[in-house]
């Protein structure tokens, strides 16, 4: 099988090395948290900012710290999926919030629908963000038509969560195919559309996929040919699924209360369960963990734009980044945050990405509207099989 051309998305994977993510405190000194942030014309921040973010990402402690540092009152509304965020903004024409938190590969969808505004890059304290995240996100969807719409906030993965007492896995041997072993029938949890990509990578590694996985994001005919092959395997294996998940709470519940012992979940799912002292661990599969980047964008009809920049700049401090990661388990792009992480989060990272795992991250390509439509079509067929 031919190897797809290298893309900017693949290049950024090499930038996220353990040394880069864990090096930090010295570089962080220049962006230590001070407040209140001074805005244009020397005025201290005041008023409010309305944040629309993922469920479980932003803690009350974060909101309180932001207000203490800036004088701005932040109100939080949560959502569970990218589609929920996109549909909400479509319904209001880009009104109702000042900051949103999309994944980078979906940003072009918002730009196409005229729901977000270009960032004024002179107002963003980029020195507080890991440089490779800023540069790499441009080719992943963060820059559209020469204009930047996206300020990187975090990165994470979807990989293999497992109960180490009932479904032990070992890095280098574990792969997406382990989910479909007969011994785990009825005890597996996956998300519909990304579970299909996990199967795609498994099939690709065996030379059983019509086209390279990345090619299906560029060509509709190749997408359908691949999805036909993927769906055949998925439908035949569906009896293994004990629960499908679509959001964080459902994924955690699959392990906590619904009898699942192995699954393809977000890193945040596994770290939350580990914090509860459950025997759930998380490891990158040999085919590569599905990696994503999320960040902040400003809706087209935001009413508190200056305070939206205050939110972004507050986030780009080591302390705010650490508050975020310690709460969610998701790696912040805030430079120097690693110096303030809890021991649990440091150990989780080491366990999840041993050896060469960080160099093998599989970064989500840009998902254009036509691809999302096809993806959702096959997801629905998988769920209904």
Secondary structure, 3 states (H helix, E strand, C coil): CCCCCCCHHHHHHHHCCHHHHHCCHHHHHHHCCCCCCECHHHCECCCEEEEEEECCCCCHHHHHHHHHHHCCEEEEEEECCHHHHHHHHHHHCCCCCCEECCEHHHHHHHHHCCCEECCCHHHCCHHHECHHHHHHHHHHHHEECCEECCEEEEEEEEEEEEECCCCCCCCCCCCHHHHHCHHHCCCEEECHHHHHHHHHHHHHHCCCCCCCHHHHHCCHHHHHHHHHHHHHHHHHHHHHEEEECCCHHHHHHHHHCCCCCEEEEEHHHHHHHHHCCCCEEEECCCCCCEEEEEEEEEECCCCCHHHHHHHHHHHCCHHHHHHHHHHHCCEECECCHHHHCCHHHHHHHHHHCCCCHHHHCEECCCCCHHHHHHHHHHHHHHHHC
